[in-house]
Amino acid sequence: QVQLVESGGGLVQAGGSLRLSCAASERTFSRFGMGWFRQAPGKEREFVAVISKSGGSTYYSDSVKGRFTISKDNAKNTVYLQMNSVKPEDTAVYYCNLDVGWGLGWMAHGYWGQGTQVTVSS
């Protein structure tokens, strides 16, 4: 089973920045690419961003577009999420997934890590 370790979360003030990392123990099959999802208290897990296997295409949810940037390092089996101009509504547990594809929206098919908590104070 692939092991995922997310890190980089923490407490940050609104307007600040964080960089999340997701390190995978091995490369796995991806329908389209790798992505980040988040789950806020009392809400369902939602799509945040995805990057294609080649790294040439990225897609973002409307709520983070222009503020977050997804990237990856194939040599390190690691995907990143640079979060700038964060807002209190970005508070959530962030999860990465290595097998993201398009269905009725962006959907995760692979294993989940333990997630990393991001808390944005106003």
RODO-2510 file (C-alpha; in nm, 4 decimals, decimal comma):
residues 122
     n   res          X          Y          Z
     1     q     0,0000     0,0000     0,0000
     2     v     0,1274     0,3446    -0,0900
     3     q     0,2098     0,5628     0,2077
     4     l     0,1367     0,9346     0,1886
     5     v     0,2724     1,1864     0,4327
     6     e     0,1311     1,5376     0,4221
     7     s     0,3121     1,8159     0,6062
     8     g     0,3477     2,1914     0,6210
     9     g     0,0206     2,2825     0,7831
    10     g    -0,0129     2,5101     1,0813
    11     l    -0,1601     2,8299     1,2131
    12     v    -0,1282     3,1351     0,9902
    13     q    -0,2832     3,4794     0,9871
    14     a    -0,5148     3,5849     0,7092
    15     g    -0,3137     3,7148     0,4169
    16     g    -0,0187     3,4921     0,4990
    17     s     0,1312     3,1931     0,3198
    18     l     0,1915     2,8243     0,3739
    19     r     0,3485     2,5515     0,1647
    20     l     0,2086     2,2023     0,1982
    21     s     0,3997     1,8918     0,0931
    22     c     0,2847     1,5403     0,0221
    23     a     0,5510     1,2732    -0,0011
    24     a     0,4612     0,9351    -0,1454
    25     s     0,6457     0,6123    -0,0729
    26     e     0,6284     0,5145    -0,4394
    27     r     0,4853     0,6202    -0,7719
    28     t     0,1374     0,4958    -0,8484
    29     f    -0,1147     0,4911    -1,1283
    30     s    -0,2906     0,8215    -1,1914
    31     r    -0,5925     0,8670    -1,4126
    32     f    -0,5157     1,2319    -1,4762
    33     g    -0,2761     1,3397    -1,2056
    34     m    -0,2244     1,4205    -0,8387
    35     g    -0,4245     1,6605    -0,6357
    36     w    -0,5175     1,8243    -0,3104
    37     f    -0,8517     1,8136    -0,1338
    38     r    -0,9645     1,9679     0,1915
    39     q    -1,2266     1,9080     0,4557
    40     a    -1,3512     2,1775     0,6873
    41     p    -1,5340     2,0932     1,0124
    42     g    -1,8864     1,9793     0,9423
    43     k    -1,8378     1,9823     0,5668
    44     e    -1,7659     1,7253     0,3004
    45     r    -1,4211     1,6841     0,1521
    46     e    -1,3811     1,9109    -0,1501
    47     f    -1,1474     1,9428    -0,4441
    48     v    -0,8777     2,2118    -0,4256
    49     a    -0,6253     2,1565    -0,7057
    50     v    -0,4892     1,8955    -0,9465
    51     i    -0,1750     1,8685    -1,1562
    52     s    -0,1443     1,6392    -1,4562
    53     k     0,1030     1,3511    -1,4711
    54     s     0,3220     1,5517    -1,7059
    55     g     0,2945     1,8602    -1,4906
    56     g     0,1824     2,0589    -1,7906
    57     s    -0,1752     2,1183    -1,6785
    58     t    -0,3220     2,2408    -1,3532
    59     y    -0,6761     2,3059    -1,2428
    60     y    -0,8093     2,4777    -0,9334
    61     s    -1,1348     2,5256    -0,7546
    62     d    -1,2817     2,8705    -0,8003
    63     s    -1,2333     2,9421    -0,4315
    64     v    -0,8531     2,9141    -0,4482
    65     k    -0,7791     3,0115    -0,8082
    66     g    -0,5189     3,2862    -0,8241
    67     r    -0,4053     3,2263    -0,4654
    68     f    -0,2883     2,8634    -0,4553
    69     t    -0,0350     2,6905    -0,6794
    70     i     0,0101     2,3161    -0,7152
    71     s     0,3403     2,1689    -0,8293
    72     k     0,5294     1,8426    -0,8096
    73     d     0,8718     1,6884    -0,8078
    74     n     0,8646     1,3495    -0,9767
    75     a     1,2132     1,2602    -0,8603
    76     k     1,1001     1,2978    -0,5000
    77     n     0,7486     1,1568    -0,5510
    78     t     0,6252     1,4752    -0,3876
    79     v     0,3429     1,7138    -0,4669
    80     y     0,3213     2,0630    -0,3209
    81     l     0,0546     2,3226    -0,2584
    82     q     0,1699     2,6811    -0,2217
    83     m    -0,0995     2,8758    -0,0411
    84     n    -0,0829     3,2555    -0,0628
    85     s    -0,3221     3,5234     0,0577
    86     v    -0,4959     3,2696     0,2776
    87     k    -0,8394     3,3417     0,4196
    88     p    -1,0199     3,2120     0,7296
    89     e    -1,2417     3,0044     0,5002
    90     d    -0,9308     2,8112     0,3907
    91     t    -0,9230     2,6526     0,7374
    92     a    -0,9467     2,2763     0,6910
    93     v    -0,7570     1,9513     0,6965
    94     y    -0,5750     1,9216     0,3652
    95     y    -0,5240     1,5849     0,1994
    96     c    -0,3353     1,4823    -0,1093
    97     n    -0,4295     1,2044    -0,3458
    98     l    -0,2153     1,0527    -0,6175
    99     d    -0,4941     0,9269    -0,8405
   100     v    -0,7273     1,2064    -0,9397
   101     g    -0,9501     1,1951    -1,2438
   102     w    -1,2410     1,3764    -1,3960
   103     g    -1,5860     1,2319    -1,3465
   104     l    -1,8717     1,4401    -1,2190
   105     g    -1,6109     1,6912    -1,1121
   106     w    -1,2570     1,6132    -0,9979
   107     m    -1,2611     1,2887    -0,8051
   108     a    -1,0002     1,1125    -0,5944
   109     h    -0,9476     0,7401    -0,6440
   110     g    -0,6241     0,6626    -0,4617
   111     y    -0,5129     0,6294    -0,1039
   112     w    -0,5450     0,9123     0,1456
   113     g    -0,2799     1,0272     0,3881
   114     q    -0,3462     1,1476     0,7395
   115     g    -0,3897     1,5046     0,6246
   116     t    -0,2389     1,8251     0,7557
   117     q    -0,4340     2,0870     0,9487
   118     v    -0,4379     2,4441     0,8198
   119     t    -0,5887     2,7071     1,0455
   120     v    -0,6220     3,0659     0,9275
   121     s    -0,6894     3,3301     1,1894
   122     s    -0,8627     3,6548     1,1066
***
